[in-house]
Amino acid sequence: MPPALSAHARRLAVVLEVLALLALVSGAFPLAVSSPIWWLRLGEALVNLAPVLLLAVILLRFASLYLNPDDDDDWFALGGQTVQLASRWALVFALLVPLQLISFGSLWIESGNQLSQELSKNSTALTALRNRVNAASSEVELQQIQSSTIPGLLPPLMPGSIPQQKAQLTEALDLSRTRLQVNLSRQRTSAVVNSIPRTLSVIMGATIVSAFLRTIRRHFQ
């Protein structure tokens, strides 16, 4: 019975590793290799699968306890299988640490570029609208400009001279530009800050798992 139990444990270890790989691959879709968020989520998924992979290694260790003491070849074969399993996943989790740092840095840079692009695009539109306001020569034209924009962007015209009404609309456009910049900066900061705890947990988890697997590998070498 012990040799049979050992064989079942070895087969179960293989099944667990395959299931972990399938779960990791399925979670990687849809592919977005150029997105740092995709890499951060992939790292988080891998750390979440760490207990399954560790259980596979533990099962191989358990299987070695029930081998025939006189069967040295089988013991060395099982030891080699354990070393291979522990080595490849120790390497994967070790590589995961710098990968997470690189992905977080890429997220910071990408979010900054997106902020600049979005701000530039909207600033161009606001500048064009401001030029239309400055070029208007009557209250009717100013009213047409006010009514043709996004609701809430420009306030209703106040009674007064044309220069006063132009100044009112110009001030509203400047305020909209400032609010836009503040909102975009807040969104960027929120996205980056929210990813910090998850990134740190993945780095810590990957470091612990990699160290544990290296310990197992050294034990069987």
N, C-alpha and C positions, 0 to 999 in steps of 0.2 A: 504493500500500500504506500509506503513513503516514496519509492521511486515514481509511482503513478502520480502522487500528489505533487512531486517536484515537476513532472512533465506538464501537469495542468497549470501550475504557477508560471512556468516559462511561456506557455501558449497565451495565458491571460496577459502577461506582460507585453507580448507582441501586439495583442488586440488593443490594449490600452494605448500603446504608442500610435498605432494606426488611427484609432478614433481621435486622438489628440490632433494628429496631422490633418485629418478630414475636417475637424471643427475649425482649425486654424485657417485652412484653405477656404472653407465656405464663408467664414467671417471676413475674409479679405476681399470679397466681391461686394459691390462693383469695384474694380481696380481703379486706383487713383494714385499711381506711384509718384506723381509730381506734387502731391499734396502732403504737407507736413502733418496735417491732422490725421491723414490716413495712416501714416507711419506711427504716430502716437497711439492711435486706437489699436493698431496691429500689435504693438508692444504690450499694451494693456491686456489684450486678448491672450497673448502668449503667457503672461504672468498668471492670468486666471486659470490657465490650463496646467500650470506648474504642479499642482497636487496630483493630477492624473499621471504626469510623467514621473514624479517622485514615487508614486505608488508602483509604477512599472519597475523601477529600479529596486524598490523594496521587495517586490515579488520575486525578482531574480535572486536577491540575497536570501529570501526565505526558501527558495527552491534549492539553494546550495546546502541548506541544513538537512535536507531529506535525501541527499544523494547517498549512494552506496559508498561507504568509507574506503572500500578497496578499489573503486573505479576512479583512478586518478585522471584518466583521459577526459571523462565526463566532467569532472570537477574543474579542470583547466579550461575546457570548452565553455562551461557556464561562466567561469570567471572572465574569459575573454569576451563573452557576450555582454556581461555586466559592464566591463570596462568600455566597450564600444558604445553602449547605450548612454552611460554616464558621460563619456568624453564628448560625444557629439552635441548633447544638450547642454553640457557645461560650456562648450564653446559658443553655442547659440545665445545662451543667457549672458555670457560675458560680452559678446558683441552687442547685445541689446542695450547695454549701459551707454556707450558712446553714441549709438544710434539714436537713443532718446534725447541726448543732449544736442545732437546735430539737428534733430527734428524740431526741438523746441526753439533753437536758434533760428532755424528756417521759418518757423511760424512767426517769430518776432519780426524778421526782415520782411516776410511776405505781407504781414498785416500792415506794416509801415508803408510798403509800396502801394497796397490797395487803398490805404487812407489817402496817400498823396494823389493817386489817380482819381479817386472819387471826388476829392476836394477840388482838384484841378478842373474836372469836368463840370462840376456845379458852379465853380467860380467863373468859368467861361460863359455859362448860361446867364449868370447874374450880371456879369459885365456887359453882355449884349443887351440885357434888359435895361440896365442903367443907361446905356448909350441911347436907347430908344426914348427913355424918359427925358434925357437932356436934349434930345433933338425935337421933342414935341413943342408945338408952338401955340397950342390952345388947350383949354380944359377938356374939350371933347376928346382930343387925342389922348390925354392923360387918363380919362375915364375908360377909353377903349383898351389902353394898356393894362389898366387895373383889372378890368373885367376879363381880359384874355389870359391872365396868369392863373397859377394854381390857387384855389381858394385859400385865403388866409395869408398868402405870401405878401400881398400889398394891401394896406388898409384902405377904407373908403376915403375919398378926398375930403379934406377939411375946407371950409370956406376960406378964401384968401386969394392972393395974387398968384399968377402962374409960377414965378420963382419960389414962392412959399410952398406951393403944392409940389413942385419938383423936389424941393428940399425935403418935404415930408416923405415922398416915395423913395428918395435916395437914402434917407436915414433908415427906412424900413428894410431896404435891400442890404445895407451894411449890417444891420442887426441880424438879418437872416443868414448872412455869410458867417457871422460870429457863432450863431447858434448851430449852424451846420458843422463847423469845425469842432465845436465842443462835443456835439453828439457823436460824430465820427470818432473822435479821440476816446470818448467814453466807451464806445462799442469795442474799439481795438483793445483798450486796457482790460475791459471785462473778459474778452475772449482769451487774452494771454494769461491773466491772473487766474481764471478758472481752470486753466490747464496745468498750472504749477503743482497743486497737490497730487493730481493724477500722475504727472510726470515723475515726481519724487517717489511716489509709492511704487511705480514700475521700476525705477532705478534701484530702490532698496530691495524690492522683491527679487529682481534679477540678480543682484549681487549675492543675496543670501542663498538662492537656489544654486547659482553657479559654484559658490564655495562648498556647499553641501555635496554637489555632484563630484567636484574635484576630490573631496575627501573620500568618497566611495571609490573613485577611480584609483587613488593611491593605495587603498586597502587591498584591491584585487590585483594590482600590478606586481 
